[in-house]
């Protein structure tokens, strides 16, 4: 079975064509600047050089047409006909409380995704555009929606409810939803596989650490808590997001700085986090370099990030009644031995002991704890596209 995985942003379209017989990526690429001048598709067939296709793309349908033509092109294509694509898996950011798992797409599902648009106004509408474009161009090909929020729908109510008037939850669905669910699900399953253990017998803390970052407590194969909340703003201090904050700061700033709701929202989402503290960058590599050069604010930003991750690890071990393994994934988690070591330091009391030599690794599935560490510490490059393809294959 060959599955096309689609991930649509407001002006972008990421894709991978995966042969599920051996889970090989046959081709992948990115359509950029959709609806903007200078649009292009960067197409990379397996085993061949990338191809840059510069064409106007007024909408996602045009972008998808270019992608499909590239896949069957005689020179740089990878399949002979679109009929070889057996199914399409779509990443959808928000499924609200409606979806606790991936689902085959029909009109009822489309209506439900649209209803969740208020909860993810920047993400669900372009996700819908991608689905609609595929339905128009591939009307006979079955399609599946895979939700970022679905994996966290197993959280018990005491972990997802906010201490606000209960009527606001009933009226607007204000609760913790969590995100990065496809990534947390993939690495939890992969960790169990690497440890040769049954996922249902493990207590795992998954750390998806990148410019956007979140942790999840995965007990017996189910997410029981996660650091992101009603939106991806809650939780860790991230690249540009503030994470956990005293909510009274918002009204204080609005009064003292005469800021509008939009200005406060921009401040918290785009000007805060490690960028706000360091004043250097939202890229952890730049901040690490600045800290090594003696920049105190850069070091403070790193210390703050590490401190938040430690707090969540401790909290999640507590609510699960222990932890068997801690998994690091995503850009920072996979590629920064320094940050992994900093996060694991002083956690020896929990049975977490990292091996400096084993930890000197980037972007590779590997166990990095010492032989006598009671808790396994694992680095796993995330693969959300493969998880989407697997869910799609299982449903189709």
C-alpha positions in Angstrom: 0.0 0.0 0.0 1.3 3.5 -0.9 0.0 6.3 1.2 0.3 10.0 0.6 0.7 12.1 3.8 -0.4 15.7 3.6 0.3 18.5 6.1 -1.2 21.8 5.0 -0.3 25.2 6.6 -1.8 28.5 5.8 0.7 29.0 2.9 2.5 25.7 2.8 1.9 22.0 1.9 4.3 19.4 3.2 4.0 15.9 1.8 5.5 12.4 1.8 4.7 9.3 -0.3 5.3 6.2 1.8 5.4 2.6 0.7 3.9 0.8 3.7 5.3 -2.6 2.7 8.7 -1.5 4.0 7.8 1.9 5.3 10.1 3.5 2.8 9.7 7.2 1.9 9.5 7.2 -1.9 9.3 11.0 -2.2 8.8 14.0 0.0 8.6 17.8 -0.5 7.3 21.1 0.4 5.1 23.6 -1.4 5.9 27.1 -0.2 4.3 30.6 -0.4 0.9 29.4 -1.6 -1.1 32.4 -2.5 2.0 34.6 -2.4 4.4 35.8 -5.0 7.4 33.5 -5.5 5.6 30.2 -4.8 7.4 27.0 -5.5 7.5 23.2 -4.8 10.7 21.6 -3.6 10.3 17.9 -4.6 12.8 15.2 -3.4 12.4 11.7 -5.0 14.2 8.9 -3.0 17.7 8.4 -4.3 17.7 11.4 -6.6 18.4 15.1 -6.4 15.7 17.5 -5.3 13.8 19.3 -8.0 12.6 22.9 -7.6 9.4 23.7 -9.4 8.7 27.4 -9.5 5.1 28.1 -10.5 2.3 30.4 -9.3 0.1 28.7 -6.8 -3.0 30.7 -6.0 -4.4 28.1 -3.6 -3.8 24.6 -2.1 -5.5 22.9 -5.0 -3.0 24.2 -7.5 -0.1 23.3 -5.1 -1.5 19.8 -4.8 -1.8 19.5 -8.6 1.9 20.4 -9.0 2.8 17.8 -6.3 0.7 15.0 -7.9 2.2 15.8 -11.4 5.7 15.7 -9.8 5.0 12.3 -8.4 4.1 10.8 -11.8 6.6 12.9 -13.9 8.6 10.7 -16.3 11.9 12.4 -15.3 11.6 12.9 -11.5 8.5 11.0 -10.6 8.4 7.9 -8.4 5.1 6.2 -9.5 3.6 5.5 -13.0 0.1 6.6 -12.1 -2.0 8.3 -9.4 -3.9 5.0 -9.2 -0.9 3.7 -7.2 -1.8 6.0 -4.3 -4.0 3.9 -2.2 -5.0 6.4 0.5 -4.2 9.9 1.8 -3.5 10.7 5.4 -4.1 14.3 6.5 -2.6 16.0 9.5 -5.4 18.0 11.3 -4.3 20.0 14.3 -7.5 20.1 16.4 -10.2 17.5 16.8 -11.6 18.9 20.1 -13.5 16.4 22.1 -15.0 14.9 19.0 -12.1 12.6 18.0 -10.1 10.4 20.3 -8.5 8.6 17.4 -7.8 8.9 13.7 -10.9 8.6 11.4 -11.9 8.0 7.8 -13.0 11.3 6.4 -16.6 11.8 5.4 -18.9 14.8 5.4 -19.7 14.4 9.1 -15.9 14.5 9.9 -15.5 17.5 7.7 -18.3 19.3 9.5 -16.7 18.4 12.9 -13.3 19.7 11.8 -14.9 23.0 10.8 -16.6 23.2 14.1 -13.3 23.0 15.8 -11.9 25.9 13.8 -12.5 28.3 16.7 -10.1 26.3 18.8 -7.4 26.4 16.1 -8.1 29.3 13.8 -4.6 29.3 12.3 -4.5 25.6 11.6 -7.8 23.9 11.0 -8.9 26.1 8.1 -5.7 25.3 6.0 -6.0 21.6 7.0 -9.5 21.7 5.6 -8.2 23.3 2.4 -5.8 20.4 1.9 -8.5 17.8 2.4 -10.9 19.6 0.0 -8.2 19.9 -2.6 -7.4 16.2 -2.4 -11.1 15.3 -2.5 -11.5 17.3 -5.7 -8.4 15.9 -7.4 -8.6 12.3 -6.0 -12.4 11.8 -5.5 -12.1 7.9 -5.4 -9.1 7.7 -3.0 -10.0 7.0 0.6 -8.7 9.6 3.1 -8.0 9.7 6.8 -7.7 12.6 9.3 -5.1 12.2 12.0 -5.4 14.7 14.8 -2.7 16.3 16.9 -5.1 16.4 19.9 -6.5 12.8 19.6 -3.7 11.0 21.5 -4.4 13.2 24.6 -8.2 12.5 24.7 -7.4 9.7 27.1 -6.6 12.3 29.8 -8.8 11.9 32.9 -11.1 14.8 33.6 -9.2 15.9 36.7 -6.1 16.4 34.5 -7.8 18.3 31.6 -10.4 20.5 33.5 -9.4 24.1 34.4 -10.4 25.6 37.8 -12.8 28.0 36.1 -16.6 28.1 36.3 -17.7 24.7 35.0 -20.2 26.4 32.7 -17.3 27.8 30.6 -16.2 24.2 29.8 -19.7 23.2 28.9 -20.3 26.4 26.8 -17.0 26.8 25.0 -15.1 23.6 25.6 -12.4 25.4 27.6 -10.2 22.6 28.8 -6.7 21.2 28.3 -6.4 19.5 24.9 -2.7 19.1 24.3 -0.8 19.0 21.1 2.1 17.2 19.4 0.0 14.1 20.0 1.1 12.3 16.8 4.8 12.7 17.9 4.2 11.7 21.5 2.3 8.6 20.3 5.1 7.6 17.8 8.0 7.9 20.2 6.1 6.1 23.0 5.5 3.2 20.7 9.1 3.3 19.4 10.5 3.4 23.0 8.5 0.2 23.9 9.8 -1.5 20.8 13.4 -0.5 21.5 13.1 -1.8 25.1 11.3 -5.0 23.9 8.5 -4.2 26.4 4.8 -4.1 26.1 3.7 -0.4 25.9 0.8 -1.2 28.2 3.3 -2.1 31.0 5.3 1.1 30.8 5.3 4.6 32.4 6.9 6.9 29.9 7.6 10.6 29.9 7.9 11.9 26.3 9.7 15.2 25.8 9.0 16.8 22.4 11.5 19.6 22.6 11.8 22.1 19.7 10.8 25.7 19.0 7.4 24.5 20.1 7.8 22.1 23.0 5.6 19.8 25.2 5.9 16.9 27.5 3.4 14.0 28.0 2.8 11.5 30.7 2.1 8.2 28.9 0.9 5.5 31.3 0.1 2.0 30.0 0.0 3.3 26.5 -2.3 6.2 27.2 -1.6 9.9 27.6 -2.8 10.9 31.0 -1.4 14.5 31.0 0.4 16.9 28.8 2.0 20.3 29.2 0.2 22.2 26.4 -3.3 23.2 27.2 -6.3 24.9 25.6 -3.8 26.2 23.1 -0.1 25.5 22.4 0.8 28.5 24.6 0.7 26.7 27.9 3.5 24.7 29.4 7.2 25.1 28.8 9.0 28.3 27.9 9.4 27.7 24.2 11.2 29.5 21.3 8.8 32.5 21.3 5.9 31.3 23.6 5.9 32.2 27.2 4.4 29.0 28.5 3.0 28.9 32.1 2.3 32.4 33.4 0.4 34.1 36.1 -2.7 35.2 34.2 -2.9 38.5 36.2 0.2 39.6 34.2 -2.1 40.0 31.1 -4.4 42.5 32.7 -1.5 44.2 34.4 0.3 44.8 31.0 -2.9 45.9 29.4 -3.3 48.6 32.0 0.3 49.7 32.4 1.3 49.5 28.8 -2.1 50.3 27.3 -1.9 47.1 25.3 -4.8 45.6 23.3 -5.8 42.0 23.4 -4.1 41.4 20.1 -0.9 43.0 21.3 -0.8 40.9 24.5 -1.5 37.8 22.4 1.4 38.7 20.0 3.7 39.4 23.0 3.0 36.0 24.6 3.1 33.9 21.4 5.8 35.6 19.3 8.0 37.8 21.5 8.4 35.7 24.7 10.0 32.4 25.6 13.7 32.0 25.2 13.7 34.8 22.6 12.2 37.2 25.1 14.6 36.3 28.0 17.8 36.1 25.9 17.1 38.9 23.4 19.2 36.8 21.1 17.1 34.4 19.1 14.3 31.8 19.3 16.8 29.2 17.9 18.4 27.3 20.7 21.6 26.9 18.7 22.1 30.6 18.6 21.3 30.9 22.3 23.8 28.1 23.2 26.5 29.9 21.2 25.8 33.2 22.9 25.8 31.6 26.3 29.2 30.0 25.6 30.4 33.5 24.7 29.4 34.7 28.1 26.0 36.2 27.4 24.3 36.0 30.8 20.7 36.5 29.5 21.3 33.7 26.9 22.4 31.4 29.8 19.4 32.5 31.8 17.1 31.5 28.9 18.6 28.1 28.7 18.4 27.6 32.5 14.7 28.6 32.5 13.9 26.2 29.7 15.8 23.3 31.5 14.1 24.2 34.8 10.6 24.0 33.3 11.3 20.6 31.7 12.6 19.2 35.0 9.5 20.4 36.8 7.2 18.6 34.4 9.3 15.4 34.5 9.0 15.5 38.3 5.3 16.2 38.2 4.6 13.5 35.7 6.6 10.9 37.6 4.5 11.8 40.6 1.1 11.4 38.9 2.1 8.1 37.2 3.5 6.7 40.4 7.0 6.5 38.9 8.6 6.4 35.5 10.3 3.7 33.5 11.7 5.7 30.6 12.2 9.3 29.5 12.2 10.0 25.8 13.8 13.0 24.1 12.6 13.9 20.6 12.1 16.8 18.1 14.7 19.3 16.9 16.3 20.1 20.3 15.5 16.8 22.0 17.1 14.8 19.2 20.1 17.0 18.5 21.3 18.7 21.7 23.4 16.5 24.0 24.1 19.5 26.1 20.4 20.2 26.8 19.6 16.5 27.5 22.4 16.3 30.0 21.3 19.6 31.7 17.7 18.3 32.0 18.8 15.0 33.4 21.3 16.4 35.9 20.1 16.3 39.5 17.5 13.7 38.7 19.6 10.9 40.0 17.3 10.7 43.0 14.6 9.5 40.5 16.8 6.8 39.1 17.8 8.9 36.0 21.5 8.7 35.2 22.8 9.8 31.8 25.9 8.4 30.2 27.9 11.3 28.7 29.6 9.2 26.1 26.4 7.5 24.9 24.6 10.9 25.0 27.0 12.4 22.5 24.6 11.5 19.7 22.3 13.4 17.3 19.3 12.3 15.4 19.6 8.6 16.1 17.5 6.0 17.9 19.6 5.2 20.9 19.6 4.5 24.7 21.8 7.1 26.5 21.5 6.1 30.2 24.2 4.4 32.3 24.1 0.7 32.8 22.9 1.1 36.4 20.3 3.8 35.7 16.9 2.6 37.0 15.1 4.8 34.4 15.9 4.3 30.7 16.7 7.6 28.8 16.2 7.3 25.1 16.7 9.6 22.1 14.2 8.9 19.3 13.9 11.1 16.2 10.2 11.7 15.8 8.4 10.7 12.6 4.9 12.1 12.6 4.5 11.4 8.9 5.1 7.7 9.4 2.6 7.7 12.3 0.0 9.3 10.1 0.7 6.7 7.4 0.4 3.9 9.9 -2.9 5.2 11.2 -4.2 5.6 7.7 -3.2 2.1 6.7 -4.9 0.6 9.8 -8.1 2.4 9.0 -8.1 1.7 5.2 
